[in-house]
Amino acid sequence: MPESPPVDAPTPRRVRVLIDRFKESGGTIVREDDSVLIILTPEGIEKSFEKSLLLGVFPVLDAPEGTPVIVQFRDGRRVDAELVRDDFQQARVRIANIEVTLERENFWALELAPSFEDSLAQLRSGIPPTAWPQRVQLARWMLQQNQPLAAKEELTEVLRSYDAQEAHDLLARAEMLIRAQANDSTRNSNAKESGANSSKPTMDQPGLPTHRLSPDDVNIVKVFEVNFQRPPRMEASPDLAKKIIAKYATNNLVPADPEARKAMESWTPDQLLKLLFALKARELYQDIKVQGEPIALELFHRRVHDNWLIPNCSTSRCHGGIGAGNFFMFSTDYRSERTRYTNLMILLRSPPLKGKPPLIDFEHPDQSLLIQYARPRIDAKFPHPDIPGWKPMLVSGRESLLNDALLWIRGMHQPRAEYPIDYTPPSFKDAREKGVGNEPDR
């Protein structure tokens, strides 16, 4: 058996129970406390177990296809894979891009793999800022994780103070991979454009909304949510400094000295963006291209949107299908930025229901209707309607999900500014209520 239970991730609803060396059972959790676990088997039989007598309780993952996982084999091996499907008797995964079926007697569980960002934060925490050889090895690890942009940033900073041939070699490799990825992206984009014979995306079912944010809309959302304490990767257009000077030459925020103005051409993207925000020069925001994700949007991406909104709230039987009612979210092509940021816009712009808080309440994040509706009905101030098929996500044992959702809401830029994007959530005809609060600074 594994040395420790593989349940760092939120407590699952479906589990495999290891009763003794020869007996196992699987089912959906009906009730659980400190001493007793009750499950309902696929055959409809309710089984109760004294938890202290069990050898182990392992998750059966409910996660989208393609989720990175670690297979914990019973012979002690831990193998990286991508989830296809996890069931009580077997699991289907992709290992090295080959799809295989795993019988339950050969593995203990599929464990959610830590994200690149989580792994990087853990590794970086043990490396002093001036430990240059260790930081070079950290950049090597980034390349092994297929993260050449992050490796380039790390190596560029290291080489300012530490001139090592290994660092130069790794930087050249990172830049080569970045160019290769850019070429692949261009080819894929051209192929999609040449194959598009209809204005309606083929991914969406007939009768469902299709209109999503444009790539420029996505970039604007990212720009507004940049956190300068942890800025994402950004690029500024080569002539942005000249555009600022040409339009805002008389503004006191723009240097008047010719040499200082010339120096602006070498400013970093975050320096230029800070000046754009101070000037509120929204017409120039698109001259900043945000290639990474601001930290709050990264939390929304990995811990909210892909983790429980898509597999639970946006299914075809719920808010992602014909019966979505007056609240629709896109579930098809959910991994694309356009879909994800469209769903974010829907959450932000949907008008509040009568007598209830907004879906995202920035003044009282824990009162957000999105949070309330994900709690068990007995624990919620505003419980989700009691409808067939609904199940709470923010249950006991999943505190990390709740904490990350609250971190996302609190991490969005304050005071809130309305994105200059023309988008109305599907199915809503009434104008949203205007919020009140501090004057936005962006």
ZISUL-V994493 format. One record per backbone hydrogen bond with DSSP energy under -1.0 kcal/mol. CO is the residue of the C=O (numbers start at 0). NH is the residue of the N-H. If there is no record, write none. Layout:
co;nh
CO;NH
CO;NH
//
This chain:
co;nh
12;28
13;59
14;26
15;57
16;24
17;54
17;55
22;18
22;19
24;16
26;14
27;39
30;37
34;50
35;32
36;48
37;29
37;30
38;46
39;27
40;43
44;40
46;38
48;36
49;52
55;17
57;15
63;66
66;82
67;112
68;80
69;110
70;72
70;78
71;107
72;75
76;72
78;70
80;68
81;93
82;65
84;91
88;103
89;86
90;101
91;83
91;84
92;99
93;81
94;97
97;94
99;92
101;90
102;105
103;106
105;73
108;71
110;69
114;118
115;119
116;120
117;121
118;122
119;123
120;124
122;125
123;126
127;130
129;131
130;134
131;135
132;136
133;137
134;138
135;139
136;140
137;141
138;142
139;143
140;144
141;146
142;145
146;150
147;151
148;152
149;153
150;154
151;155
152;156
153;157
154;158
157;160
157;161
161;163
163;167
164;168
165;169
166;170
167;171
168;172
169;173
170;174
171;175
172;176
173;177
174;178
175;179
176;180
177;181
178;182
179;183
180;184
181;185
182;186
183;187
184;188
185;189
186;190
187;191
188;192
189;193
190;194
200;203
204;207
213;217
214;218
215;219
216;220
217;221
218;222
219;223
220;224
222;225
232;290
232;291
234;288
236;239
238;242
239;243
240;244
241;245
242;246
243;247
247;250
250;253
256;260
257;261
258;262
259;263
261;264
262;265
263;266
267;271
268;272
269;273
270;274
271;275
272;276
273;277
274;278
275;279
275;280
279;281
280;283
281;284
283;286
284;287
286;236
288;234
293;297
294;298
295;299
296;300
297;301
298;302
299;304
300;305
303;307
303;308
304;309
307;311
308;312
308;313
312;318
314;317
314;319
318;328
320;323
323;326
332;335
335;339
336;340
337;341
338;342
339;343
340;344
341;345
342;346
343;347
344;348
345;349
352;355
357;368
358;369
363;366
364;367
367;371
368;372
371;374
373;392
373;393
375;378
384;386
386;389
392;394
394;397
396;10
397;401
398;402
399;403
400;404
401;405
402;406
403;407
404;408
405;409
406;410
418;420
420;422
424;427
//
